[in-house]
Amino acid sequence: MDLIKAVLAVAGIVLFITGLTIGGREIALRANAHYAPREEQVRHNTFECSQSHSDGMAREIRQYQDQYGTADAAGKTIIRQRVLQDAESQNSDACPFPSDVQSFVQSLR
């Protein structure tokens, strides 16, 4: 009789710990699903405002500026659309372009 009680007690403890483990993982997964998009958005905003991203965007627009001078009418239209699209994606209030890039973008508008 004592052996049966001991086995049942151990089985109960094992089931309880298993339930806690599964429940804890479920809570962690739900919390991660809730907070992960917010964290990723913060990470994305931080990257977009980083110096390396701003420098890369400015470098790319300067390359378009060089190509714009030698392009035909159709090429100028495509370059204009691309530059304006890139300029719109850049948060110009928090991370402004250098003045030469800003003037080129303004001339295309």
N, C-alpha and C positions, 0 to 999 in steps of 0.2 A: 504494500500500500504506500509506504513512504517512497519507494522507488518510482511509482507511477506519478506521485505528486511532484517529485523532483524532475522527472522527464517533462511533465506538462508545464512546470514552471520555467524550465530552460526553453522549451518550445515557445511558450508565451513571450519570453524575453526576446528570443530571436525574431519572432513575428513583429513585436513592437519596434525593435530596432530597424527591421526591414521597412516597416511602414513609415518610420521617421525619416529614413534615408530617401525613400521614394517621394514622400511628401516634401522634403527639403529640396530635392532636385526639381520637383514640379514648381515650387514657389520660385526657385532661382531662375528657371527657364521663363516663367511668366514675367518676372521682374526684368529680365534681360530683354525680352520681347518688347516690353513697355519703354524701357529707358535707352535701348541701343540706338533707335533712330534719332533721338535727341542728341546723344553723344556724337553720333556720326555727323549730324548737321553742324554741331559746334566745331568738330574737327575739319569739316569741309570749309566752313566760314573762316577759320583760322588759316587754313592753307591759302584760300583765295586772297587773303589780305597779307600774306607773307611777302617778304622782299623778293624771294626767288621767283614766285609766281608773277609778281608785278614786273620784274625785270624781263622774264620770259615773254610775257604778253607785249611789252614795249619793244623787245627785240623782234618779235614776229611782225608787229605792225610796221616797224622800220623796214623790214624786208619787203613787206607789201608795198610800202611807199616807193622803194627802189624799183620794184616791178611795175608799179602803176605808171611811172614815167615813160616806160618803153612799151607798154601794152597797147593793143588796138582797142577800139570802142567796146567790143564784147568783153575783152579781158578786163578793161577798166570797170565795167559794170559788175563783173564777178568779184573783182578785188574790192570794190566799194561795198558791196553787200557783205563780204566776209569781214572787212575791217569794222563796219558799223555793228555787225553781229558780235564781234569780239569786244568792241567798246561797250556795248550794252550789257554784256555779261560781267564786265569789270565793275566792281562797286567803286565808283569814282569819288564818292564822298569820303569814304574811309581810306581808300588807297588810290590817290590820283595818279594819272600818267605823268611822265615828264612833259615839259612845256612844248617841245617839238612834236611829240606824238599827239598831244592835245590839239595843237594847231592843225595837224594833218587831218585828224578825225573831224574837226570843225569844218575844214574846207570841203570834206566829202558830204557833209549834211546839207 
